[in-house]
Amino acid sequence: MLQVLRTSAVRSRRRRAPGATTGGYSLIETLVALALLSTAGLVLMTTAWQLPRLVERSEAKVASLRALESTLEMVRAGLIPPVSGVVPAAPGTSGVRLRSGISLPIVLELDADPTELPEVVALDLRATYHLRGRATTTTLSTRVWISAETGATP
């Protein structure tokens, strides 16, 4: 019995390389795991840092679309003549303040071109705003029927 134990111990010693351990993680495996975790953490932190700016950009885009729609409705109502040039913004749409506290002045321009139909005008509205030093323009193109009698859409 004692002889059997000795031979199994000798066999197990022969299978292992000198200095090798029987279990656990090696230093290289630990370093690879730390590198993978660091990379994943860096990706998550980059996304977290960009999220407030993405929210600002989407708020600014919504504010410019709201200003364009309000201006278009004012042209349809006859409050703004369909003449090319810079147009005044509708109340509450020019100096919008974003949630981050940034004031967003919006400049509205109107291009009115006659069409083949006498009372139909092709309108191109542009809203330009500057957010964090970057100029952005949002456009809205449509055709509006302007009554010759009232100057508004019926």
C-alpha atoms as a printed R data frame, in Angstrom:
    type eleno elety resid chain resno       x      y       z
1   ATOM     1    CA   MET     A     1   0.000  0.000   0.000
2   ATOM     2    CA   LEU     A     2   2.793  2.344   0.856
3   ATOM     3    CA   GLN     A     3   4.492  1.484  -2.417
4   ATOM     4    CA   VAL     A     4   1.363  2.458  -4.404
5   ATOM     5    CA   LEU     A     5   1.218  5.903  -2.759
6   ATOM     6    CA   ARG     A     6   4.874  6.550  -3.514
7   ATOM     7    CA   THR     A     7   4.517  5.696  -7.191
8   ATOM     8    CA   SER     A     8   1.454  7.955  -7.634
9   ATOM     9    CA   ALA     A     9   3.301 10.839  -5.997
10  ATOM    10    CA   VAL     A    10   6.278 10.291  -8.275
11  ATOM    11    CA   ARG     A    11   4.014 10.202 -11.344
12  ATOM    12    CA   SER     A    12   2.266 13.457 -10.391
13  ATOM    13    CA   ARG     A    13   5.624 15.166  -9.892
14  ATOM    14    CA   ARG     A    14   6.772 14.104 -13.311
15  ATOM    15    CA   ARG     A    15   3.697 15.588 -15.043
16  ATOM    16    CA   ARG     A    16   4.211 19.118 -13.736
17  ATOM    17    CA   ALA     A    17   6.861 21.450 -15.005
18  ATOM    18    CA   PRO     A    18   9.376 22.580 -12.453
19  ATOM    19    CA   GLY     A    19   8.102 25.613 -10.538
20  ATOM    20    CA   ALA     A    20   4.508 25.292 -11.813
21  ATOM    21    CA   THR     A    21   1.663 25.603  -9.365
22  ATOM    22    CA   THR     A    22  -1.277 23.271  -9.157
23  ATOM    23    CA   GLY     A    23  -4.109 25.831  -9.428
24  ATOM    24    CA   GLY     A    24  -5.204 29.477  -9.470
25  ATOM    25    CA   TYR     A    25  -4.620 32.323 -11.918
26  ATOM    26    CA   SER     A    26  -1.304 33.281 -13.338
27  ATOM    27    CA   LEU     A    27  -0.046 36.834 -13.395
28  ATOM    28    CA   ILE     A    28  -0.591 37.094 -17.165
29  ATOM    29    CA   GLU     A    29  -4.234 36.008 -16.879
30  ATOM    30    CA   THR     A    30  -4.802 38.618 -14.184
31  ATOM    31    CA   LEU     A    31  -3.206 41.367 -16.297
32  ATOM    32    CA   VAL     A    32  -5.295 40.421 -19.341
33  ATOM    33    CA   ALA     A    33  -8.478 40.529 -17.237
34  ATOM    34    CA   LEU     A    34  -7.525 43.958 -15.843
35  ATOM    35    CA   ALA     A    35  -6.813 45.270 -19.364
36  ATOM    36    CA   LEU     A    36 -10.228 44.072 -20.579
37  ATOM    37    CA   LEU     A    37 -12.013 45.625 -17.600
38  ATOM    38    CA   SER     A    38 -10.131 48.899 -18.087
39  ATOM    39    CA   THR     A    39 -11.095 49.040 -21.762
40  ATOM    40    CA   ALA     A    40 -14.756 48.381 -20.982
41  ATOM    41    CA   GLY     A    41 -14.696 51.035 -18.249
42  ATOM    42    CA   LEU     A    42 -13.123 53.555 -20.621
43  ATOM    43    CA   VAL     A    43 -15.833 52.958 -23.223
44  ATOM    44    CA   LEU     A    44 -18.565 53.434 -20.616
45  ATOM    45    CA   MET     A    45 -16.981 56.615 -19.258
46  ATOM    46    CA   THR     A    46 -16.649 58.091 -22.763
47  ATOM    47    CA   THR     A    47 -20.337 57.498 -23.355
48  ATOM    48    CA   ALA     A    48 -21.224 59.029 -19.994
49  ATOM    49    CA   TRP     A    49 -19.160 62.137 -20.794
50  ATOM    50    CA   GLN     A    50 -20.812 62.599 -24.199
51  ATOM    51    CA   LEU     A    51 -24.386 62.151 -22.985
52  ATOM    52    CA   PRO     A    52 -24.931 65.734 -21.673
53  ATOM    53    CA   ARG     A    53 -23.725 67.194 -24.979
54  ATOM    54    CA   LEU     A    54 -26.009 64.882 -26.936
55  ATOM    55    CA   VAL     A    55 -28.937 66.056 -24.813
56  ATOM    56    CA   GLU     A    56 -27.964 69.693 -25.442
57  ATOM    57    CA   ARG     A    57 -27.799 69.104 -29.188
58  ATOM    58    CA   SER     A    58 -31.190 67.424 -29.289
59  ATOM    59    CA   GLU     A    59 -32.763 70.212 -27.179
60  ATOM    60    CA   ALA     A    60 -31.292 72.821 -29.542
61  ATOM    61    CA   LYS     A    61 -32.602 70.927 -32.573
62  ATOM    62    CA   VAL     A    62 -36.101 70.745 -31.059
63  ATOM    63    CA   ALA     A    63 -36.000 74.472 -30.236
64  ATOM    64    CA   SER     A    64 -34.975 75.348 -33.807
65  ATOM    65    CA   LEU     A    65 -37.735 73.162 -35.273
66  ATOM    66    CA   ARG     A    66 -40.257 74.793 -32.942
67  ATOM    67    CA   ALA     A    67 -39.098 78.235 -34.107
68  ATOM    68    CA   LEU     A    68 -39.393 77.178 -37.769
69  ATOM    69    CA   GLU     A    69 -42.891 75.793 -37.294
70  ATOM    70    CA   SER     A    70 -44.052 78.897 -35.418
71  ATOM    71    CA   THR     A    71 -42.652 81.173 -38.104
72  ATOM    72    CA   LEU     A    72 -44.321 79.129 -40.837
73  ATOM    73    CA   GLU     A    73 -47.667 79.391 -39.036
74  ATOM    74    CA   MET     A    74 -47.186 83.161 -38.694
75  ATOM    75    CA   VAL     A    75 -46.590 83.398 -42.468
76  ATOM    76    CA   ARG     A    76 -49.717 81.325 -43.097
77  ATOM    77    CA   ALA     A    77 -51.706 83.571 -40.786
78  ATOM    78    CA   GLY     A    78 -50.524 86.685 -42.605
79  ATOM    79    CA   LEU     A    79 -48.575 88.084 -39.618
80  ATOM    80    CA   ILE     A    80 -45.259 87.838 -41.481
81  ATOM    81    CA   PRO     A    81 -45.195 88.715 -45.187
82  ATOM    82    CA   PRO     A    82 -43.722 86.024 -47.464
83  ATOM    83    CA   VAL     A    83 -40.704 88.136 -48.421
84  ATOM    84    CA   SER     A    84 -37.100 86.907 -48.449
85  ATOM    85    CA   GLY     A    85 -34.847 88.047 -45.621
86  ATOM    86    CA   VAL     A    86 -34.327 87.710 -41.881
87  ATOM    87    CA   VAL     A    87 -37.654 87.359 -40.099
88  ATOM    88    CA   PRO     A    88 -38.545 87.995 -36.474
89  ATOM    89    CA   ALA     A    89 -38.968 84.900 -34.376
90  ATOM    90    CA   ALA     A    90 -42.281 83.976 -32.884
91  ATOM    91    CA   PRO     A    91 -42.693 84.932 -29.225
92  ATOM    92    CA   GLY     A    92 -40.869 82.516 -26.950
93  ATOM    93    CA   THR     A    93 -38.768 80.890 -29.670
94  ATOM    94    CA   SER     A    94 -35.789 83.211 -30.239
95  ATOM    95    CA   GLY     A    95 -33.810 83.223 -26.964
96  ATOM    96    CA   VAL     A    96 -34.371 79.697 -25.723
97  ATOM    97    CA   ARG     A    97 -32.548 78.626 -22.565
98  ATOM    98    CA   LEU     A    98 -31.483 74.999 -22.503
99  ATOM    99    CA   ARG     A    99 -31.569 72.838 -19.350
100 ATOM   100    CA   SER     A   100 -27.802 73.191 -19.053
101 ATOM   101    CA   GLY     A   101 -28.280 76.973 -18.679
102 ATOM   102    CA   ILE     A   102 -26.947 77.901 -22.118
103 ATOM   103    CA   SER     A   103 -28.908 80.631 -23.906
104 ATOM   104    CA   LEU     A   104 -29.602 79.680 -27.518
105 ATOM   105    CA   PRO     A   105 -30.260 82.646 -29.830
106 ATOM   106    CA   ILE     A   106 -31.869 81.470 -33.066
107 ATOM   107    CA   VAL     A   107 -31.678 83.513 -36.292
108 ATOM   108    CA   LEU     A   108 -34.495 82.828 -38.761
109 ATOM   109    CA   GLU     A   109 -34.188 83.491 -42.484
110 ATOM   110    CA   LEU     A   110 -36.914 83.183 -45.080
111 ATOM   111    CA   ASP     A   111 -36.498 82.644 -48.812
112 ATOM   112    CA   ALA     A   112 -39.734 83.129 -50.746
113 ATOM   113    CA   ASP     A   113 -39.857 82.258 -54.417
114 ATOM   114    CA   PRO     A   114 -42.868 82.477 -56.700
115 ATOM   115    CA   THR     A   115 -44.064 79.293 -58.363
116 ATOM   116    CA   GLU     A   116 -45.882 78.633 -61.618
117 ATOM   117    CA   LEU     A   117 -49.171 79.121 -59.753
118 ATOM   118    CA   PRO     A   118 -49.889 82.817 -59.057
119 ATOM   119    CA   GLU     A   119 -50.925 82.522 -55.393
120 ATOM   120    CA   VAL     A   120 -48.542 79.733 -54.348
121 ATOM   121    CA   VAL     A   121 -45.199 80.660 -52.833
122 ATOM   122    CA   ALA     A   122 -42.278 78.273 -52.262
123 ATOM   123    CA   LEU     A   123 -40.846 78.939 -48.799
124 ATOM   124    CA   ASP     A   124 -37.453 77.906 -47.489
125 ATOM   125    CA   LEU     A   125 -37.048 78.680 -43.789
126 ATOM   126    CA   ARG     A   126 -33.631 78.396 -42.108
127 ATOM   127    CA   ALA     A   127 -32.947 78.487 -38.391
128 ATOM   128    CA   THR     A   128 -29.286 79.025 -37.492
129 ATOM   129    CA   TYR     A   129 -27.931 78.721 -33.969
130 ATOM   130    CA   HIS     A   130 -24.501 78.412 -32.356
131 ATOM   131    CA   LEU     A   131 -23.993 75.767 -29.700
132 ATOM   132    CA   ARG     A   132 -20.554 75.468 -28.083
133 ATOM   133    CA   GLY     A   133 -18.893 77.289 -30.973
134 ATOM   134    CA   ARG     A   134 -20.489 75.156 -33.674
135 ATOM   135    CA   ALA     A   135 -22.984 76.726 -36.087
136 ATOM   136    CA   THR     A   136 -25.931 74.515 -36.993
137 ATOM   137    CA   THR     A   137 -28.652 75.219 -39.541
138 ATOM   138    CA   THR     A   138 -32.043 73.539 -39.649
139 ATOM   139    CA   THR     A   139 -34.183 73.986 -42.752
140 ATOM   140    CA   LEU     A   140 -37.854 73.675 -43.564
141 ATOM   141    CA   SER     A   141 -39.125 73.811 -47.158
142 ATOM   142    CA   THR     A   142 -42.773 74.022 -48.129
143 ATOM   143    CA   ARG     A   143 -45.236 75.672 -50.487
144 ATOM   144    CA   VAL     A   144 -47.917 77.981 -49.149
145 ATOM   145    CA   TRP     A   145 -51.014 79.320 -50.824
146 ATOM   146    CA   ILE     A   146 -51.323 83.032 -50.056
147 ATOM   147    CA   SER     A   147 -54.651 84.684 -50.689
148 ATOM   148    CA   ALA     A   148 -54.322 87.817 -52.835
149 ATOM   149    CA   GLU     A   149 -57.093 89.531 -50.857
150 ATOM   150    CA   THR     A   150 -56.023 88.912 -47.275
151 ATOM   151    CA   GLY     A   151 -52.332 88.025 -47.592
152 ATOM   152    CA   ALA     A   152 -52.922 84.891 -45.529
153 ATOM   153    CA   THR     A   153 -53.794 81.305 -46.235
154 ATOM   154    CA   PRO     A   154 -57.535 80.690 -46.266
